[in-house]
């Protein structure tokens, strides 16, 4: 009798889960293409499976679940967008089959993954790429130029008013209001926070002296859990500003950041260009594709305030049903159809053909049983 390393997830684990069980059949209406194929020679996949993690992937995940369940109507997928840190914790505790995370497993987490995944541990697969927007709620203002030094001062609470001379200097044509600045940060352990603080640390080291971290390093300020939480606070609060996956900012204003000598607005194309220009993290397994994002690029075709979000999976699943599901579902996410579905739903940037090929090979290397 085989014992699954991933037992059924109890209600305590899945409190607040986004139950992405969108029943469908036939072709997926969100992609207009063929439905994703299952692994195992076309054998149908069935059962209830759970994942957890990055809230940045929420919109993409809705599209992925709809597409996958369209081809596999006997599958129910639950994804809890509790944040990257919570997703990694649940995965490493054996509570979910895979995790979504805006930061790759660190060395300590990789070492502990052998407890749930076996001797070869887990791997990080980049399947979701999106710009992080510095987004704000100001009447009559849709865009501003904000350098990394100014962004750092805003989130440290050093810039108190929107008509501060440091903001005005880079926005001479803007009618800046005499309105209090209300910075809002993530309350939960967040990969978006880690990417944001990494960007500030790399591009404004004198202004931002804290080490990059998924947990907000400063005391005070407004906060909320998840991407939707911080965007919701900003939407309801004039003068508020936060950092969030660009797919979630809606009609809020957004900042252009300084790249080289030019001001660059966020875009999927700029995000993709950063990923292609950045190296892999050294010392990882052959099929682990954690990326060392280069935040200091000066090419205005890039937008270095970007998050690369991962699917974290085991290299081996002792439970066949779970392993076959993970392989098939992640293969769909990384496929051209899956990436286009995510782009349509979330405004993300499809991974490059080279990255897609590498990720597909990594998924294929996952063993089952």
Beta strands, then each sheet from edge to edge (+ up, - down):
strand 1: 47-53
strand 2: 75-80
strand 3: 98-101
strand 4: 122-136
strand 5: 143-145
strand 6: 182-186
strand 7: 222-224
strand 8: 240-245
strand 9: 253-259
strand 10: 262-264
strand 11: 279-280
strand 12: 291-292
strand 13: 306-314
strand 14: 316-317
strand 15: 367-368
sheet 1: 2+ 1+ 3+ 13- 4+ 8- 6- 7-
sheet 2: 2+ 1+ 3+ 13- 4+ 9- 5-
sheet 3: 2+ 1+ 3+ 13- 4+ 9- 10+
sheet 4: 11+ 12-
sheet 5: 14+ 15+
end
